[in-house]
Amino acid sequence: MTGSSAAPERAPGVGAAFAAYRAGRAGEAEAIGRAILARDPRDAGAHYVCGLVAADRGALESARQAFENAVALAPDKASLHTTLGNLALRQGDDSAAERAFRTALALAPGAVAAHTNLGLALKRQGRLEEAVASFRAGLALHRGSAWWGSDPASGEAVLDPAQLEAFRSASRAKLAHDLAQLDHLREKDRLPPSLEPMRAGLAQVLAGFGGEDAPGRPRRLTDAERQLIGPIYNRVIHRPPEEPVAPVLDPGLDCAAIERRYREASPSVVVVDDLLDPQALAALQRFCLEATIWFDCKEHGLYLGTYLHEGFDHPVLIALARELGQRLGGIMGGHRLAQMWAFSYGQDGAGTRKHADAAAINVNLWITPDEACPEPAGAGMIVHNVAAPPEWHFSDYNLDPAPLERLVAREGKTPVRVPYRCNRAVIFDSSLIHESGGVRFRSGYANRRINLTLLFGERAEA
């Protein structure tokens, strides 16, 4: 009599561990990873997946050890070095993060995430010019065009799926802004003739959005629409010349008086008029109107955003961050630049909702000329005499306005209302709850309200 025996069931491999992790089954992923390591301690993928699970649950030291093991076993994989660098950033170990990202880029020069996150590590060390160079390298790969940076058709960039999503959806508000900006550039004779078909394609896609959708609600672009605008949509196609300007802050500022007013103010808010030297102001006005770097559509299309790591990096801005620290040191207290952005608002809207910022000091500056704003009293800023409690974290004071609304109503304190004025800065404790006034500006692309924000230091949280 002959018999047969079933083949032994094969133990799940690292592919199954990654599949479980991607499906949200972290416990299963870790169990598979640990079983693999019990059989083969030199499996880099198993170390890596165990590190991902540990990082997600906040066990950062365990995660780092796992990632370091993975890197040691597979030193030629750029993605492992990038992940190790990301964890070092999360731990505040900026030097280790820098080393990891530089190693990743030596292996994969087109790795966009490594360029961008190297910029973050350099910025946190106060090395702003180096950070900008790294940010721009990533920007050229991620959002480059045939007219600036690298041609996306070249295939040089190493992108993850989330980065590709930037080019697959659009909103009517975003498309309308981009068309108005192209028309502004065309009037200034800033665009080459080869861009004219792209401009016509953008107008065609915008017309196809119709009026049935909310202006700021994005939808997926069709293949036909992407064919029409893909080479320019959400890409850098123009940046104006970056002429050097010095000084950036107005030489006539009475910095000692500004610092005294800030110390004596309750809440900690000081308004500074004519902050910038006129030449610096003009350079920023031109840059914000002409640079095609407005990629982030916020608050249902009410306004667009641009950030330091995505092209909001004119040399005047870097000099401004340094000069604020030097000339207003009594306010800045040695804090380094944490973040920098600009918002460009439409002609009519509610402005930015109540929020606080994850920083120590906030510098808010308006740069649109005064003649664009017929109602300055209501178009400025409201800083409430209420701070987000130290036990609150980012999601509590920045993402959901409801808790802030309740807190402000409960405290019932009189806010500081600052009317709009070009070249007026509002400097305040970033924990203070603040919001924009209603936006009522004259029609025309050049009349959009543009405000700049520079954040310094970190917010003290329990």
Secondary structure, 3 states (H helix, E strand, C coil): CCCCCCCCCCCCCHHHHHHHHHCCCHHHHHHHHHHHHHHCCCCHHHHHHHHHHHHHCCCHHHHHHHHHHHHHHCCCCHHHHHHHHHHHHHHCCHHHHHHHHHHHHHHCCCEHHHHHHHHHHHHHCCCHHHHHHHHHHHHHHHHCECCECCCHHHCCCECCHHHHHHHCEECHHHHHHHHHHHHHHHHCCCCCHHHHHHHHHHHHHHHHHCCCCCCCCCEECCHHHHHHHCCCCCCCCCCCCCCCCCCCECCCCCHHHHHHHHHHCCCCEEEEECCECHHHHHHHHHHHHHCCCCCEEEHHHCEEEEEHHHCCCCHHHHHHHHHHHHHCHHHHCCCCEEEEEEEEECCEECCCCCECCCCCEEEEEECCCHHHCCCCCCCCEEEEEEECCCCCCHHHHHHCHHHHHHHHHHHCCCCEEECCCCCEEEEEECCEEEEECCEECCCCHHHCCEEEEEEECCCCCC
